[in-house]
Amino acid sequence: MTFISPTKHADVVLIGGGIMSATLGAFIKQLEPNWTISMFERLDEPGQESSDPWNNAGTGHAALCELNYSPAAKDGTVDATKALVINEQFQLSRQFWSHLVDNSLIGSPKGFINTVPHMSFVIGDSHADFLKARHESLSSHTLFRSMQYSEDHSQIAKWAPLIVKGRDPQQRVAATYAPEGTDIDFGSLTRELTTYLGDNGVDINYGHDVSGIKRASDGGWDLSIKHPRSGERSSIHAKFVFVGAGGGALHLLQASGIPESKGYGGFPVSGQFFRCTDEDLAAQHTAKVYGQASVGAPPMSVPHLDTRYVNGKRSLLFGPYAGFSTNFLKNGSYLDLPLSIRPGNIIPMLAVAKDNMDLTTYLIKEVAKRHGDKVEALREYYPEAQDGDWELITAGQRVQIIKKDPKKGGILQFGTEVIAARDGSIGALLGASPGASTAVPIMIELLQKAFPKNFKGWQGKLKDMMPGYGVKLDDNLDLAVDIEKSTAASLQLESVTTSR
């Protein structure tokens, strides 16, 4: 643990030791190696909140299995627009991670990423019809060309035997299968990135809480720092500040007073997962199998049965079971939500409460759900599941964005949003899914907003690190194939060579 001096200066201060701050730090260290950077994390290790592997599902979100990224239109067709955007974003993440591995800036990729096929699985006629239409829409695109579709129980059993074993053979089911899917331990990746930063001159401070932020006379920012255990207090001056504190970002963004922060609120959603660490059972399932969310459920509550690799060990995860808590961080305070209310966000928050009664009803039902009901939900995806094989664990907190809307007064946004001051001196990230999987393109967006004068000069270096940067891979089959092969080799993933 590093104890900070009473007063010092930095070109860049990163608040939070999760995947977002670590990714931004890695970019800046590559683009401007002489800039001074300080990172402050309130916990004693990096990646302990939303980035921790047991606080998220570890899905390499590329829209291969997440049905909410490809909604159905009234005429029965499926809109692939959002799915394509998310897949393109994930390709950038793969390229940046490959660059770091190829240049020995981080360790073995096996420590944080593994090939785990992605599947969508649905039950019933209407859901099967939708999934078939989705497959027809997505598989016509370069980035989804490997996706397979089947309603045959025996074929689905080859892909994921546990979801078929014990199931009524007459029940209509449907599944898609994307062999290039991945499982990612974002906690491990965060530790690799912070180790790289620490080894290359970044001042990393664990167990230090940024308790205050105010504008300095020179246009930069003065941050108040405290060490909760020792009571030590100090300050640091920064030219640029990134608030990457997960659910804790909203409070600091509000404290900054920048006009761009006005009107934002947060809606916290907690969750639980069933975890199975029986290695014999885990060996029978190699996939991330996503279903459809219940009516009124937030997209992050889509049920899924996943293969996980954490600390080199294989296990299974099922969930999530959504809940509600007023804290914005898993290690936060129950006062987080009430203390986030401001005159500028009361109307948006009230409008969201009025317009999302179905979500409120859903969360109440989830909180009241008994253990037996949760097991029955598991058995919809794994019919022969035995209660004794699974333990219930608490996941990380997700804070969904509430923002102003000229028509509705306020809307609840399920996604991520980059917020930056007009002068580029401070930036923050709010929101949740797809989150960590798209940390790379999200941080590129932040760099563009915060450093517009520098950004043009960084283009060549960004292109060197990510050959697909600035290119729509879905429109470039040859380049897409080359990049998929090269990143698979660098990250030690199984290569998918399917051509259209």
Secondary structure, 3 states (H helix, E strand, C coil): CCCCCCEEEEEEEEECCCHHHHHHHHHHHHHCCCCCEEEEECCCCCCCCCCCHHHCCCECCCCCCCHHHCCECCCCCECCHHHHHHHHHHHHHHHHHHHHHHCCCCCCHHHCEEECCEEEEEECHHHHHHHHHHHHHHCCCHHHCCCEEECCHHHHHHHCHHHCCCCCCCCCEEEEEECCCEEECHHHHHHHHHHHHHHCCCEEEECCEEEEEEECCCCCEEEEEECCCCCCEEEEEEEEEEECCHHHHHHHHHHHCCHHHCCCEEEEEEEEEEEECCHHHHCCCCCEEECCCCCCCCHHHCCEEEEEEECCEEEEEEEEEEECCCCCCCCCCCCHHHHCCCCCCHHHHHHHHHHCHHHHHHHHHHHHCCHHHHHHHHHCCCCCCCHHHCEEEECCCEEEEEEEECCCEEEEECCEEEEECCCCCEEEEEECCCHHHHHHHHHHHHHHHHCHHHHHHHHHHHHHHCCCCCCCHHHCHHHHHHHHHHHHHHCCCCCCCCCC
